[in-house]
Amino acid sequence: MQTALVLGGTRFFGKRLVQELLDKGMKVTLANRGLTEDPFGNQVERIIVDRYDEESMLSAFEDYEFDMIFDNICYASEDARIAIKVFTDKVSRYIFTSTLSVYDEVDRFVTEEDFDPYHYPIQYVTRQETTYKEGKRLAEAVFFQEAPFPVAAIRFPIVLGDDDYTRRLHFHVEHVMKQWPIGIPNLDATIGFIPANQAARFLLWAAEEELEGTFNACSHGGITLKGLINLIEESTGKQAVIMSETEDEHMSPFGVSQSVWCMSNEKAKETGFLFVPLQEWLPSLIQRIKKTFEKEES
């Protein structure tokens, strides 16, 4: 029986990943602070640990080895350094959840080569000492330059789903339904997404296919913010109130400055993974979110 450790695993696509691993018949261990309940009962082993404290990690995993580790909560170079120290000689394959945010703003679909972690200068910082973007860049750099075990960094765009705790798509659906103003600086900006179930499946795919290096994982194509709003208007039957500027609480979390905020998934597709086109899942997700709000109001 293969063994898998999930660092995190109690929220959103982390939960879906755990279920995918269990469905494959793997022995799954969850490691986190133990503050968030999970639905897996006695199907998983649980380790309470401070992911960001070296001594806590060393103590927690002293007697463990894993076939694969999925790190969903690594946000800085110091986190990566701790992982390497703790898991050297204890893991066969390491899958690190990275992000579209590692790329500089360019008005085209970015490819993996647009950010090179293999030659990026390393400096050791905690997540409190850096930005999300720089923290993920530095974490990739440490893993690819220092780790003695195989690593794959999976770069996701915004991940969407019914139970997205950030509620970024929910924000737009609710605002249109209630005809609250939405602040969007550039309606023509094109943005990319991936559904949570596909994000989880690609993480597992990366481990099973023994992928190494960096991979963009996203749905085919992108959608303009105008197109997204149109889908929500069609679903709700309401007209959106769009403004270029409004109060901070009504500014769109998708209100990007560049004209294209998308990734190419060609490299990942070449591994054989089948990404679902955006148009095949986004409208139905919007419809389900709308129904959730309708139930809450009834």
Phi and psi in degrees as a GROMACS rama.xvg file:
@    title "Ramachandran Plot"
@    xaxis  label "Phi"
@    yaxis  label "Psi"
@TYPE xy
-74.5465  149.794  GLN-2
-113.765  137.37  THR-3
-133.76  135.513  ALA-4
-109.604  132.491  LEU-5
-115.506  115.808  VAL-6
-84.6162  111.855  LEU-7
105.672  -126.487  GLY-8
84.7922  9.03023  GLY-9
-110.282  -2.35871  THR-10
-135  145.983  ARG-11
50.8923  -125.016  PHE-12
-72.8762  -14.6903  PHE-13
-63.202  -40.6343  GLY-14
-64.8747  -39.8012  LYS-15
-65.5253  -37.7167  ARG-16
-61.4436  -45.9082  LEU-17
-57.9678  -43.5776  VAL-18
-64.4718  -39.194  GLN-19
-60.2924  -43.1603  GLU-20
-64.5691  -43.9058  LEU-21
-63.1785  -40.2548  LEU-22
-63.4833  -24.1798  ASP-23
-84.7673  -1.02689  LYS-24
80.5719  21.395  GLY-25
-86.4895  155.471  MET-26
-84.7887  116.709  LYS-27
-112.679  133.53  VAL-28
-117.816  131.58  THR-29
-103.364  134.583  LEU-30
-126.799  121.369  ALA-31
-166.308  -172.597  ASN-32
-76.4664  -9.95696  ARG-33
76.6269  19.0477  GLY-34
-91.8711  -19.8116  LEU-35
-115.36  126.341  THR-36
-67.5784  150.839  GLU-37
-123.717  162.839  ASP-38
-93.8167  15.4171  PRO-39
-96.1422  -2.68958  PHE-40
52.7675  -132.749  GLY-41
-89.3967  14.1143  ASN-42
-77.5173  -17.735  GLN-43
-128.127  157.581  VAL-44
-93.2393  146.691  GLU-45
-123.189  135.959  ARG-46
-121.757  125.495  ILE-47
-88.8965  121.675  ILE-48
-154.142  152.821  VAL-49
-93.4073  103.302  ASP-50
-55.7451  -25.2064  ARG-51
-102.698  9.86571  TYR-52
-118.03  119.188  ASP-53
-59.9526  -46.6288  GLU-54
-65.215  -39.4569  GLU-55
-61.5044  -43.5838  SER-56
-66.7048  -45.3954  MET-57
-60.2548  -43.2009  LEU-58
-67.1161  -42.8396  SER-59
-65.5834  -35.193  ALA-60
-110.644  17.3254  PHE-61
-55.89  -37.5844  GLU-62
-109.505  22.195  ASP-63
-116.212  149.185  TYR-64
-136.776  150.264  GLU-65
-136.794  147.394  PHE-66
-72.1619  -35.931  ASP-67
-148.434  145.091  MET-68
-125.733  134.453  ILE-69
-113.583  116.332  PHE-70
-106.626  99.5306  ASP-71
-94.3667  -2.12991  ASN-72
-130.943  37.2263  ILE-73
-102.265  119.368  CYS-74
-123.814  0.374907  TYR-75
-159.517  167.499  ALA-76
-61.3317  -35.4988  SER-77
-64.6723  -36.6001  GLU-78
-63.4768  -42.2813  ASP-79
-66.2185  -41.1929  ALA-80
-59.1658  -44.1065  ARG-81
-61.5316  -43.9927  ILE-82
-59.5467  -43.5423  ALA-83
-63.5413  -43.8645  ILE-84
-63.2508  -41.3208  LYS-85
-75.3896  -39.422  VAL-86
-105.561  0.339417  PHE-87
-58.6731  130.313  THR-88
69.9782  11.6177  ASP-89
-124.136  1.11195  LYS-90
-145.169  144.626  VAL-91
-91.145  -28.015  SER-92
-155.728  135.518  ARG-93
-122.745  123.689  TYR-94
-112.953  116.08  ILE-95
-107.073  125.769  PHE-96
-79.4055  110.664  THR-97
-110.23  -155.857  SER-98
-156.279  152.707  THR-99
-55.2666  -25.9732  LEU-100
-66.5249  -12.3236  SER-101
-68.0668  -17.9516  VAL-102
-85.7491  146.964  TYR-103
-70.37  159.049  ASP-104
-72.1055  116.488  GLU-105
-136.316  148.092  VAL-106
-90.933  58.1865  ASP-107
-162.331  170.97  ARG-108
-71.9973  120.331  PHE-109
-80.6494  150.21  VAL-110
-113.185  167.465  THR-111
-56.2123  -31.9594  GLU-112
-70.1837  -12.1895  GLU-113
-72.4309  -15.3572  ASP-114
-135.78  121.368  PHE-115
-106.951  101.352  ASP-116
-77.1516  -13.7684  PRO-117
-72.1351  -20.0687  TYR-118
-126.356  11.7182  HIS-119
-77.5418  131.178  TYR-120
-61.4262  131.149  PRO-121
-90.8979  134.116  ILE-122
-138.43  141.119  GLN-123
-92.8305  117.1  TYR-124
-139.407  157.385  VAL-125
-89.3576  170.367  THR-126
-65.2162  -26.7185  ARG-127
-73.4417  -16.9667  GLN-128
-100.314  5.31428  GLU-129
-149.683  179.162  THR-130
-89.7549  166.378  THR-131
-58.1894  -47.878  TYR-132
-58.6509  -52.7863  LYS-133
-69.2133  -34.8869  GLU-134
-61.09  -44.2653  GLY-135
-68.4451  -38.1752  LYS-136
-59.2326  -48.0712  ARG-137
-67.4722  -36.3136  LEU-138
-62.6086  -45.9749  ALA-139
-57.8784  -45.0533  GLU-140
-59.2494  -44.5861  ALA-141
-64.4194  -46.6585  VAL-142
-59.5247  -47.2611  PHE-143
-79.587  -21.774  PHE-144
-97.2598  -22.5706  GLN-145
-119.23  -24.5774  GLU-146
-71.9308  133.402  ALA-147
-85.8981  -4.87206  PRO-148
-109.368  158.743  PHE-149
-65.672  135.587  PRO-150
-129.277  138.817  VAL-151
-121.439  130.35  ALA-152
-105.277  117.469  ALA-153
-99.944  113.979  ILE-154
-93.4792  110.309  ARG-155
-99.5514  147.868  PHE-156
-81.0925  -158.096  PRO-157
-64.2299  128.402  ILE-158
-95.9911  130.755  VAL-159
-117.001  151.58  LEU-160
-177.991  167.79  GLY-161
-58.9986  -39.2454  ASP-162
-103.688  28.2987  ASP-163
-63.3965  113.813  ASP-164
-69.8571  -17.6315  TYR-165
-78.8249  -21.5125  THR-166
55.3246  37.4221  ARG-167
-72.5021  -42.265  ARG-168
-72.3345  -36.8345  LEU-169
-55.7556  -39.859  HIS-170
-52.6339  -48.3194  PHE-171
-69.4799  -42.2145  HIS-172
-62.8587  -45.7958  VAL-173
-63.3776  -41.8985  GLU-174
-64.265  -39.3499  HIS-175
-69.2589  -43.3365  VAL-176
-59.3414  -39.7171  MET-177
-95.2986  0.990431  LYS-178
53.6605  39.5817  GLN-179
-80.4718  152.95  TRP-180
-67.4259  144.605  PRO-181
-121.046  124.947  ILE-182
-87.9505  112.508  GLY-183
-131.317  109.944  ILE-184
-64.8171  -33.5589  PRO-185
-140.554  96.6124  ASN-186
-66.4057  -20.462  LEU-187
-87.6032  -2.56166  ASP-188
-63.6736  137.121  ALA-189
-101.111  132.468  THR-190
-130.422  150.272  ILE-191
-114.364  156.735  GLY-192
-142.399  173.255  PHE-193
-145.267  140.487  ILE-194
-75.6975  151.047  PRO-195
-59.0374  -37.7685  ALA-196
-66.3459  -35.8239  ASN-197
-73.1778  -33.9978  GLN-198
-59.9201  -46.2955  ALA-199
-62.7932  -43.7824  ALA-200
-65.5993  -35.381  ARG-201
-71.6047  -34.4725  PHE-202
-59.0598  -46.4744  LEU-203
-64.5008  -41.8323  LEU-204
-56.9581  -44.0292  TRP-205
-59.3411  -38.3934  ALA-206
-72.4616  -47.0244  ALA-207
-66.1676  -35.9708  GLU-208
-87.7696  2.74565  GLU-209
55.0533  46.1471  GLU-210
-72.8131  145.536  LEU-211
-133.554  145.912  GLU-212
102.405  -159.866  GLY-213
-102.625  141.14  THR-214
-141.635  129.581  PHE-215
-82.0201  128.677  ASN-216
-123.673  110.049  ALA-217
-157.619  161.274  CYS-218
-67.0173  156.769  SER-219
-61.9407  133.816  HIS-220
78.2503  -179.239  GLY-221
-137.102  178.749  GLY-222
-140.754  139.238  ILE-223
-71.3564  155.567  THR-224
-62.653  -32.6197  LEU-225
-62.2506  -42.7033  LYS-226
-63.7309  -39.4873  GLY-227
-62.9867  -46.3586  LEU-228
-61.7196  -38.9183  ILE-229
-61.2418  -41.0703  ASN-230
-61.2104  -41.8424  LEU-231
-67.704  -39.6994  ILE-232
-62.3336  -41.7219  GLU-233
-63.5853  -39.5385  GLU-234
-70.7792  -39.8273  SER-235
-93.0594  -19.7704  THR-236
72.2886  16.6591  GLY-237
-116.65  154.407  LYS-238
-92.623  127.706  GLN-239
-71.9167  146.405  ALA-240
-105.057  100.317  VAL-241
-103.584  133.362  ILE-242
-133.662  147.591  MET-243
-71.7877  -28.8207  SER-244
-142.304  144.6  GLU-245
-158.96  -171.148  THR-246
-61.1313  150.775  GLU-247
-53.7391  -38.85  ASP-248
-65.7667  -17.9174  GLU-249
-108.431  4.30936  HIS-250
-75.5915  135.634  MET-251
-65.1526  132.263  SER-252
-69.7522  -8.17109  PRO-253
-99.882  8.68264  PHE-254
-78.34  74.6909  GLY-255
-80.1131  157.739  VAL-256
-85.8326  -34.8023  SER-257
-80.8662  166.391  GLN-258
-82.9781  -20.6659  SER-259
-134.782  125.7  VAL-260
-130.438  71.2904  TRP-261
-141.581  161.578  CYS-262
-119.951  152.25  MET-263
-82.9059  135.465  SER-264
-107.203  19.5082  ASN-265
-59.3874  -43.0291  GLU-266
-62.531  -44.5273  LYS-267
-66.5786  -38.8613  ALA-268
-60.5646  -35.8113  LYS-269
-65.6909  -16.8318  GLU-270
-79.0847  -9.81321  THR-271
105.711  -1.00936  GLY-272
-76.5211  139.061  PHE-273
-102.509  106.443  LEU-274
-84.6792  139.035  PHE-275
-82.1252  131.622  VAL-276
-59.8869  146.513  PRO-277
-52.3189  -42.0523  LEU-278
-67.5525  -16.3476  GLN-279
-87.1844  -13.9015  GLU-280
-129.356  -24.9282  TRP-281
-67.1654  -45.7931  LEU-282
-58.9394  -40.5402  PRO-283
-69.8029  -33.7025  SER-284
-64.4552  -44.0512  LEU-285
-58.4348  -42.0847  ILE-286
-62.9209  -41.9368  GLN-287
-66.4095  -40.3865  ARG-288
-64.2024  -41.1157  ILE-289
-58.4652  -44.6937  LYS-290
-64.8967  -33.4528  LYS-291
-62.3139  -45.1629  THR-292
-64.9836  -37.9667  PHE-293
-63.9801  -39.2304  GLU-294
-65.173  -39.9871  LYS-295
-63.6294  -30.3381  GLU-296
-90.1511  -13.1311  GLU-297
